[in-house]
């Protein structure tokens, strides 16, 4: 699933071709792609709306439109967005298309059909329960400590909780825990102040690295232009099972924790 760095990369790529454009229509062959409102209502409300801004909140793309509307898209496991000419041959996995006023289209390709599209006037309807943005200035070690206080869950599944911290997923949770030297099964309430600071710094380090490298093309993720990101070539532990740890040389291990593959060095992470 695209995580914070992948979604941020998509947002940055879509701003130039979309901001200032007007949406003139919507095509859809998979109504369940539309989370809210109904497809017919979405078509009626979004027609004639101009794209004013595109931002990211957690793993959501947030399109601020005129007429008080906000278009929100979650890519889920396999979603891909691209702006192409209307004459570009289609793909059988493109299920939602936003027609634009300049002969182009924003196409939402979604192989596994888990992605969702929302059109709301109050973005908090969809985004209101999300945790803090980990790269914002107000996300401090003290904020992280406050959010971990009293929690007995293992660190790895806790970091995936979008109400705790927004945008961290499987790749970057594994990477952050490696750089913080914390074992993924460690109960959150056992961390010292120094360990919390290390985790805070590691979360920000790996997310910034992921953005710098334009995401990790490990499974289905590619950038809007179809090219790959480069974070997969910079991971320390994720999907490196059996390979030597870059710090100590011991084999990277894999376990399933909270239903998710988890990669770590049992020698370096305590």
Protein Blocks (a to p, Z undefined) as FASTA:
>chain_A
ZZfklmmmmmmmmmmmmgopacfbdcdfbfklpmbdcfklmmmmmgopacfbdcdehjac
cdddehhiacdddekjmgccddddfklccdfklmbdcddfeopacddddfkopaccdddf
blklmmmmpccdfkbmklcfklmmmmmgopabdfklmmmmmklpghiafklmmmmmmmno
pafklcfklpcfklmmmmmmmmmmmmmmmmmnnpaafblpccfkopacfklmmcfkgopg
hiacfklopacddddeehiacdddfklpZZ
